[in-house]
Amino acid sequence: MARKRRSFSASFKAKVAIEAIRELQTTSELAEKHKLHPSQITLWKKQLLESAEDLFEDGRSGKSKAQASDEPDSAQLYEQIGRLKVELEWIKEKVADERL
């Protein structure tokens, strides 16, 4: 019977990798504790160390690239401002016509 492949959350991987970096326990002890293979822990540790510099790369508040892409483009914002101005003018005219 085939074993089902396990998947781990990013937070679990980070937790294990940080424990490995702290070196309070050996990789073998961590592997036994979390029921993982020692090479898996070594890989996660290596990935964490390689990507850690990206957090401080641009010197800003630590926004990730995904968060930066969530913000609308300036062209979209100008387009929306234009639509709102047209709508406001239309409402002003409508209110002025009703008063007469």
N, C-alpha and C positions, 0 to 999 in steps of 0.2 A: 504494500500500500504506500502510495506517494505521500510525502510530508507536504503540508501546506506551507508556502513561503510566508515568512513573517515580515510585516512592515512596521516601521517605527516612526513616531512623530518627530518633527524637527526639534521640539522642546526636549524630548527624551535623548535624542542624539547629542544635543548641546549640553545637557546635564552630564551625560557620561563623558563627553570629550573634555569638559571643564574639570571633572574629577580626575581624568587622566593627566591633564596639564598640571594640576596641583601636586601630583605625585605623592599623595598621602598614602596611597595603596599601590601595589604593583599592578601592571596591566593584567596579569593572570588573576589576581585577587578581584579586580573589577569585573573581569570576564565571568568568573564564577558567581559573583554577587548578582550580576544582571543577566546571567545565562546567555552570554554572547561568546563569540570566538575572539581571542586576543587580537587577531589581525583586523577584525572589524573595528575594535576600539582604536587601534593605531591609525586606521584609515580616517575615522571621524576626527581624531585629534589633529591629524595632518590637514584635513579640510578646514577645520576651525582656524588653525594657525595661518593658513594661506589666505583665507578670506577676512581675517581680522583687520588687516590694513585698509580694506575697502571702507570700513566704518569711518575712518578718519581721513580719507583721501581728499575730499574737497574742503575740509575745514569748516563745514557748516554744522548745523544742529544735529546731524546724524540721520537725515532723511534718506530713506532708501530710494533706489531708482524707481521702484514700483509706486511709491508714494508721490514722487515728483511727476510721474506720468498721469496721475489721477487728476491733476489740475488742468482746467480747460486752457486751450490755446488762446493767445491774445486776439487772434483774428475772430475766434468764436465770441469772445467777450465784446469786441467792437460791434459785431453783427447783432448781438443781443441788445446792446445799448441803442443801436439804431432803431431796432424794432420797438423798443420801449418808448423812445422819443416820438415815433410816429403814432403809437397808441395813445400817448399822453396828449398830443396835439389834437387827435381825433376826439378824445373825451372832452377836452376844453371847448372845442367847437360845438359839440353836442350839448354841453351844459349851457353855453352862451345862447344857442338857438332856442332852448327850452325857456329861458328867462324872458325872451322877447315875446 
